[in-house]
Amino acid sequence: MFERSVESIEISAHFAASSSVAEGVITRFAIRQEAAADHPTLRPHRLVVGTFDVVDGALVRRGRHELDVVGELTEVPALVGEAVPDLVLLNDEDLAYAKIRLDERSLETAVAHLAAMESLPRALVLSAAWDMTRDGEWSASRFADLVLATIEALAEDREEDEKIWGSMIKQALKRQRPGFNETYHGFRSFSQLLEEAQARRLIELEKDEKSGGYVVRAVAG
């Protein structure tokens, strides 16, 4: 049986402070590709690099750069000289079959503004965060912050009197990342994950006596 390998793709970008602007500018931007250990062959990928900025509290797309990633390192000269974006999303629009990694600045932006993102970029961010957590590159507590952001996104999409069930939150996560499983983060069940979030005073839960499930009553502001 033929199995497709999944390459890992990450940014290898060099940022330098600029004396003429408050933020830094990109002096070099490259995309680094690493082959899977069980299939050490690098394949070419056609992908989009999306850049986003936070403007008046909203996450706004700044640019879209479509290119071919070939070999271990692919330079992206089109981004050189630009101000450092608040978020850089590799494989924006989900054209390539690959695991992506986000740089620290982009991760911080994603955690803070996930609820305001469009559904596909949000799914790609959650997918990247999930892979990084499973691979031991990101802590479970930081992934929990993204789970909280998912709850906030659900809350914004519903009327004030509509209930948000714990099962709805898990379904949203699994739609965005089919391989999601709370046991990878040390929780016996998704309910236990929600209880931990409540213990951290991130959310408030109400037990539904009829079904035995949880309803999220509030999200900490």
C-alpha positions, -999 to +999 in steps of 0.1 A: +000+000+000+013+034-009+015+059+020+021+096+015+048+111+036+042+144+054+070+169+053+075+195+080+077+231+067+088+260+088+100+296+084+136+304+085+133+341+086+158+368+097+143+400+111+164+431+117+154+463+136+150+493+113+162+527+123+135+544+103+104+525+116+093+514+150+089+477+140+116+455+124+119+448+087+126+415+070+161+412+058+158+376+047+129+352+045+133+315+037+111+284+040+128+254+054+115+219+046+123+187+066+114+152+054+096+127+076+121+103+092+104+072+077+104+087+042+135+109+039+126+124+005+117+161+000+089+167-024+081+201-041+051+219-028+030+247-042+019+269-013+008+303-002+025+325+024-001+347+040+009+377+061-015+394+086-014+424+108-034+435+139-051+467+130-074+484+156-078+450+174-087+431+142-065+407+123-062+420+087-046+402+058-017+422+044-004+400+016-005+367-003+026+352-019+022+320-039+053+300-047+070+266-051+089+252-022+117+230-036+144+213-016+155+220+019+155+258+018+135+281-004+142+318-004+113+343-006+128+376-018+094+391-023+091+396+015+125+412+020+122+448+030+086+445+044+078+453+079+076+421+101+040+409+100+021+401+132+013+367+118+029+347+090+009+317+079+026+291+058+004+270+035-024+296+037-054+284+017-042+248+024-028+240-010+000+217+002-001+184+021+024+192+048+028+199+085+036+236+091+053+254+120+046+289+132+072+313+145+068+326+181+055+360+171+028+344+149+018+320+176+013+348+201-008+367+176-029+336+168-036+329+204-047+365+210-068+368+179-080+333+169-117+341+174-114+370+148-098+348+122-116+334+092-125+297+094-097+283+071-068+302+086-081+294+121-082+257+112-046+258+098-034+276+130-051+250+152-037+222+131-001+236+134-005+241+171-018+205+175+011+191+156+036+211+175+021+200+208+021+163+198+057+167+187+067+182+220+075+216+206+046+234+223+032+230+258-002+215+265-011+246+286-005+269+255-026+246+234-054+249+260-053+286+254-062+279+218-090+257+229-103+287+249-100+309+218-121+283+200-148+286+227-148+324+223-152+320+185-182+297+190-197+322+215-193+351+190-211+331+163-242+325+185-270+345+200-266+355+236-292+329+249-279+300+228-261+273+247-226+262+240-222+225+248-189+209+256-196+184+228-199+214+203-165+226+213-149+192+207-166+189+174-153+223+163-118+213+172-121+180+154-134+197+123-104+219+123-080+190+133-095+155+127-067+139+147-075+159+179-076+138+210-075+153+245-057+122+259-025+134+242-026+163+266-030+142+297-068+144+300-089+112+304-119+129+287-129+162+271-150+169+302-118+168+323-102+193+299-131+216+304-130+211+342-093+221+341-101+253+322-127+261+348-102+255+376-080+280+359-109+304+359-109+306+321-145+294+317-176+287+338-194+254+334-229+243+342-238+206+344-269+196+325-288+172+348-307+156+319-278+147+296-249+148+321-229+170+297-214+204+303-227+238+291-202+267+289-219+296+307-192+322+304-157+329+291-133+349+312-127+383+299 
